[in-house]
Each structure stands twice: as C-alpha cells, then as structure tokens.
Amino acid sequence: MRISLSVVRPFDPWQNPLCTCPFKYGLNPYTGCGHGCLYCYITSYIPDAFNPRPKEGLLEKVRKDLEKIPRGAVVALSNSSDPYTPPEAQLGLTRRVLQILLERGYRVVITTKSPLVLRDLDILRRHRGSVAVQLTVTTLREELAAALEPKAPRPAGRVEAARRLAEAGIPVAIRLDPIVPYLTDDEENIAEVVDAAAEAGAVQLVASTYKAKRDNFARLAAAFPDKAPLWRRLYFQEGKYFHGQWYAPESYRRKVLEFAAEAARKHGLQFTICREEFLQLNTPGAYCDSSHLLNGTRGKGD
Ligand code: SF4
C-alpha cells in the first residue's frame, strides 16, 4: 500500500537510471529558489521558480508525514530549492525543520550554496553523525560565479563555510556541479575548486557536467552569447537527448570527469559523479548524495 505523504516525499530523480544513490526522502521547505543560477533545472517544472516562497503549513505537514516514515531514514534538504535560500535568513523554516528531523532520529543531508548554514551549527553539532553538508562550488572565480549564480552567495564564503563545518566535525562534500563547458571545464578551474575543497577539510568531491534543458539553455545563451554556438554544437548536434535533457558527448564528459576524479584522488578526497555513466570513477562505497557519510547508511547492494 502506498502511504500518502505531503511534503517529506520519496526522492525521485525523475526515475533517471543514472541516479544510483540509496533510497531517501526529500523535503523542500520553500517552493522555488532565489539564487537564480543560470543552469538551474527547477524552472522547467516550478512556476515562478526564482521567487522562493515558504510552503504553507510546512511544520505541521512535516510532523504529520514523519508519523508515517521510519526513524533513521535519510532526508535530503533540498533538491528543488536551496534550503538556505534568501528568505530563510528571516523565516528560519529550514532551522525548525532541521530541529524536528534530527530530534526525532532522522538523518539529514543538506545541499546548499549559502554560508547561512553556519547559523545552524549548534543543531548540526548536537547531531554529529546524523548530518552531512554538501556545499556547491562551481568556480572560485568571483566574476564568473556572479554571472552564473547571480544571487547566490560568493564562492569564497561557501568554502569558508565548508571549513568551519569540517572544523566542527560535520562531514562536508564540495559539489563541483555542474561543470559548464567552455566556462568552468578548464583544468585550472577544476583544480582550483578541488584544491580549495581539500584545504577546507572536505572529505568528498561530487562532480557532474551541465545538462541542457530548454529554459536553462536559454538563460546561459543570453548571458554568454559567444558560447551559445559552441554549446549548440556540443549538446544538440554531438550530444544526446536522455531522460528529458541534453547531455554533452560521452567522450567530452568522460575526459572532464576523469580529470576531476584524478584531482580529488591526489588530495585523498572521495570522488563521486552525479547522474553520469562513469561509475568506475566513483570511490567504492561513496554516493553522490553523501548519505554514506552518515552513521548507519548501507548501500543498495548491502
Ligand atoms: S541554488 Fe540550486 S535550486 Fe537554487 S537556483 Fe541555484 S541551482 Fe537552482
């Protein structure tokens, strides 16, 4: 029998067969996200997606859903919105959700671009072992980041947040996600991010390449018109359409991700790809959602 859940739902990456993480739940305290990243895919299924608004009756709905979900389950915050999207600074909904989840024995993986996560360090510290944090850093080049992720906090602040979390004993992964061809795919950029991840004390690097959808491609092409013809060729002529989005050619993606994997290994970082075919690049036992960094996680085949 299928149980009915309102806001804490089984995570479903559109049934993409390239998603190999163990089962988990997902929870978005906000509908939409204010960071406005050009490559973001949520605009393809959330109306007015760059205008974040709190979910009505969220805390009550979370409590009700959790009555139906086994303790110890992993909940991802969040997959369709940054849980520390700008209104969170005033509203504190993610903070309340974190408290509810962790105090009731659930395990949480946070994915964010915001140092605001440090505001909740008191909660994270109390629940060490049950929480891991992923900070997305696509480039350390401030100007490029400002163009690609116009309303997101600057990368230096994210790296500093990673450092402070790691110092507090919270496992941290850096997401080099996505790598955008001709903008962030050069070896120097990748090496800079991986170096910074290692230096900050992260334990894992997650990497993926940009996948084109109609709306995110339109934003990128408008912001970088000189790159648009190159992307058109790479994605729509040489690439492939798979599961609702365009992938760059396999040879291109393999080369870029192999370089990232090698850079991570040089620093002793665990490495995982996200929704790419090259599973042989993954550190055995590691998952791109970092759930393996939580106490008590077992893999799909365990
Ligand atoms: S932070 Fe994530 S959810 Fe928010 S706009 Fe950027 S890519 Fe989209």
Boltz pocket constraint, residues with backbone or C-beta under 6 A from the ligand:
constraints:
  - pocket:
      binder: B
      contacts: [[A, 33], [A, 34], [A, 35], [A, 36], [A, 37], [A, 39], [A, 40], [A, 41], [A, 42], [A, 79], [A, 80], [A, 81], [A, 82], [A, 113], [A, 152]]
      max_distance: 6.0
